[in-house]
Amino acid sequence: MTFYDFVISFIEDDTPLGQLAHKIKRDNNFPKDATSYNELNSYFYSNYIDHEMLASAKRALSLYLNNISIA
């Protein structure tokens, strides 16, 4: 599962992760096939400037990595 697929599963949530999912869905340049923490983290810090969005991205990456490690 890619990070994109993981985070999009939160799109209906009224939470910071849901807001992140909406932003990522609207981001035409988002690396949809990415699974690497380094690649995704670099993308977020290069393209997203809102501190709350970056905090949500960091939390989502942590959840994603935990999710794929137990799958």
C-alpha positions in Angstrom: 0.0 0.0 0.0 1.3 3.4 -0.9 1.2 6.4 1.5 -1.3 8.0 -0.9 -3.7 5.1 -0.6 -3.3 5.1 3.2 -3.9 8.8 3.7 -6.8 9.0 1.3 -8.6 6.5 3.5 -9.0 9.4 6.0 -10.7 11.7 3.5 -14.1 11.4 5.1 -12.8 12.2 8.6 -13.3 15.6 10.1 -9.8 15.5 11.6 -6.4 17.0 10.7 -5.7 13.7 8.9 -8.8 14.2 6.8 -7.7 17.7 6.0 -4.3 16.4 4.9 -6.0 13.8 2.7 -8.0 16.6 1.0 -4.8 18.6 0.4 -3.0 15.6 -1.0 -5.9 14.7 -3.3 -5.8 18.2 -4.7 -2.0 18.2 -5.1 -1.4 17.2 -8.7 2.3 16.8 -8.1 2.0 14.5 -5.0 4.2 11.4 -5.5 1.3 8.9 -5.4 3.5 5.8 -5.7 5.8 6.8 -2.9 6.4 4.5 0.1 9.7 5.8 1.4 9.7 8.0 4.5 12.6 10.0 3.3 10.9 10.8 -0.1 7.6 11.7 1.4 9.0 13.7 4.3 11.2 15.6 1.8 8.2 16.3 -0.4 6.1 17.6 2.5 8.9 20.0 3.7 9.6 21.2 0.2 6.0 21.8 -0.8 3.8 22.4 2.3 4.4 25.4 4.4 1.6 25.3 6.9 2.9 24.1 10.3 -0.3 22.3 11.2 -0.3 20.5 7.8 3.3 19.5 8.3 2.5 18.2 11.8 -0.4 16.2 10.3 1.9 14.9 7.6 4.4 13.8 10.1 1.7 12.0 12.2 0.3 10.4 9.1 3.7 9.1 8.1 4.2 7.6 11.5 0.8 5.9 11.3 1.6 4.7 7.8 4.9 3.2 8.8 3.4 1.4 11.8 0.5 0.2 9.7 2.8 -1.3 7.0 5.2 -2.9 9.5 2.4 -4.9 11.1 0.6 -5.8 7.9 
